[in-house]
Amino acid sequence: MTSLIDFVNGVIWSPALVYLCLGVGLFYSITTRFVQVRHFFEMWRLLFSRKDSSSGISSFQALAVSLSGRVGTGNIAGVAAAIGFGGPGAIFWMWVVAFFGAATAYAESTLAQIYKEEDGNEFRGGPAYYLEKAMGGRWYAWIFALATIFACGVLLPGVQSNSIGNAVEAALGPVMMINSAIGTFSFTKIFTGTIIAVTLGFIIFGGVQRIANFTQVVVPFMALAYVMTALIIVLLNINEVPRVFSMILKDAFSPMAGFGAAIGWGVKRGVYSNEAGQGTGPHAAAAASVEHPTQQGLVQSASIYIDTLIVCSATAFMILITDSYNVHSSTENLFLLQNIPADVNPHGPVFTQLAVESALPGLDKLFIAIALFFFAFTTILAYYYIAETNIAYVARGIKANGSIFVLKLVLVFSAFYGTIKEANVAWAMGDIGVGLMAWLNIIGILVISFMSKPALKALADYDKQKKLGVTEYKFDPIKLGIRGASYWEKKNKK
């Protein structure tokens, strides 16, 4: 099974997908005239202009839900793996994919807003909706929806919970080993998995509003505490910062693990972390109530900066400043650089835990375990919401309560099982899920742009209104030549 998973993963994450992720970001950066730079201050203005609505969730809540998906185990364990297999230079390529990915995030999130639908007191939307309405091909939208249900409901939750289990076990120890029919597991992981499953079940049975209310409090608080900890470590070792920057830039172009490894791992873990192009962020973006689709596109673009340039960089600097990492070669059990014991798994959060323990002994490994719990747990909540949205898409016009109930049970079990299984298997399965969604979504948003350019038309319209100094933005898809934006058409008629 492990060999099969690795084979499939190798096919999906071929160099083609790596360069496609970078290429689509470059394409939308050029066609939007670098929206991620031009509207940098507008992003933050919109981020803090909180407007409540009786329908949907606020723009800030949508950001919190999407950030809960972006800021997860990829920011702690994912960064460690990028360094462990791609060398320090992989961090540079994570920055590159974040910069260009901000333009991709703008495009896919704006498309989600344009083609969203009203479902009672909630908005539904995402790639499946805009792939159908903008491309006119429901079959392709269905493939994406089914792939996303499988990825977010089965494959990806286990990656997040696995990192929580590994972090808690590293902090507290295994306590005792328990034999079962499916293997031998530590009591610590079983207990942690049970806590995750019970808490997860309580929240996801409360609907999107409960998820939004939970994440808008937890995500900003935990991210701020984590970044502040990293900042303290950097300030205590400020003389090491020039060395770290030099190492990252030098290894990005002549890296110890090979140029392709640095790019491959940097892009793979960059996409896993910030999810630009993957198609997960648009689901939360569609749920927001905004005056103009471009506004939520810009807010989601800012989330890429928060995720990678701030949180991922915080992890990278802690690891590199304290030299709490090894760099593995392509040959098993051989190292290109070894600073810590050989048995430390680069797929887990231990690099980061060792870095914090080395710089701030008082915090020890428990702080990272707590931070990872909240980061990864809120990401699992985001996965549930995404999977539920795609079930709602597939079941439009009929009652889907039974399917959604099954999804909740499967996702809770997946999170529990992921907590106790091996890290390398969990990450490989997660990479398959991320890669499948990225292939389908990126091809889709490129085709849509060549067909009708709805995201670019919306941006031009927003720029025009902003230049005129309007106080309330309006969006008229018919006037802009955008077809299929049924919600906005109905809203304008009202």
C-alpha positions, 0 to 999 in steps of 0.5 A: 500500500505504501509503495502504491501511495508513493507511486501515485504521489510521484505521478501527481506531483511530477515537475509539471504540477510544480511549474504549473503552480508557479506558471498560473501565479505568474500568469495572473500576476501579469494579467492583473497588473500585479494586483497583489502589489497594486492593492496591497493597502486595500487588502488590509483596509478591507480585512478590518472593515467588518460588516455583518450580514443576515445572509452569509458570513462577514468578510473577516469571518470568511478570511478566518475560515480560509486562514483556518484551512491555510494556517495548519500543520503545513506551517509547522511540520510542512516547513520542516519537511521542505527544509529536511528534503529540499534544504534551506533554499526551499524556503525561498521557493515557498516565498516565490509561490506565495508571492505569485500565489497571492494573484492566483488566490485573488482570481479563484476567490473572485470567481467564487464570489461571482458565481456563488449561490444563496442557500437559505441563510448561507452562501455556497460556492467554490470551484465546482460552481464556477467551473460549471457556470463559467466553463459550461461543463458540468462533468468537469465540475463534478469531477472536481467536486467528487475529488474534493469530497474524497480529499477533504473528507478522507485524505487530508484530515489525517495529515493534520491530526497526525501532526497533532498526535506526533507533537503531543507524543514528543511533548509528553512521551508515549506513556504506554504502548497498546496492541490492537488488531490494526497495529501497536499504538501509544496511549498518548496518540489514542487519547489525543485522537479521542479528544480531537474526534469528540471536539470535532464532532461537537463543532461540525454538527453546529454548521458553518456559523459555529465553525466561523465563530470558533475560527475567527477567535482561535486562528488570529490569537494562535497565529499571533502567539506563534509569530510573537514566539518566533520573533522573540527567538529571532531577536535573541539571535539577531546576529544569526539573521544575516547568516540565515538569509544568506543560506536561504538565498544561496541554497535556492539556486545552488542548493545542497539537495539539488536545484530541483529538490529545493524548487519541488519541495518549496512549491509542494509545501508552499501550495500545501501551506497557503493552498493558492490554486488548490481550490480550497480557499474559494469555498470560504470566499464564496460564503462571505457577504460583500458589496463587490466580488473583487473585495473578497478576492483581495482579502483572500489574497492577503491571507496568502501573505499571512500564511507563508510570508509571516507564519511559515517564515516564523517557523523557518527562521526558528529552525534555521537559526537554531540549526535544528534540522537535517537535510536528507539526500535522495538515498535512504538513510544518508544525509547531506547535512546532519545537525540533530539525531538521525532518527528525527522524522522530518515529516513531523513537527519535531524540527520546530519543537527542538528549535523552540526547546533550544532557544526558549527552554521554558516553553519546551515542546508543549507550546508547539504541541498546543499551537499545532493542535489549534492550527491543525484542528481549525484546518480540519474544520475548514476541510469539513466545510469544503467537503460539505459544500461540494456535497451540497453542489452534487446534491443540488435540488435534493435533500443531502442530510444523509450524505452530510451525516455520513461525511461527518462520521467519516471525517471524524474517523479519518481524523482519529485514525490519522492521529495514530498512523505513521507520518510518512503515509499520512503526508503522502496521502495528503499530497495526493489530495492536494495534488488532485485538487490543484491539477483540476482547479488550476486548469479550470481557472486558466481555461475560464480566463481564456474563455471570458476573463470574469475575474479580470473584468471584475477587477477592472470594474472595481478599479474604475469605481475606486478611482471615482471614489464611490462610497458603496460599490456595486457589481453588475455582471450583465453590464460587464458581459459576465454570464451565469452570475445568478445571485448578483443578477437577482440582487440587482433586480431587487 
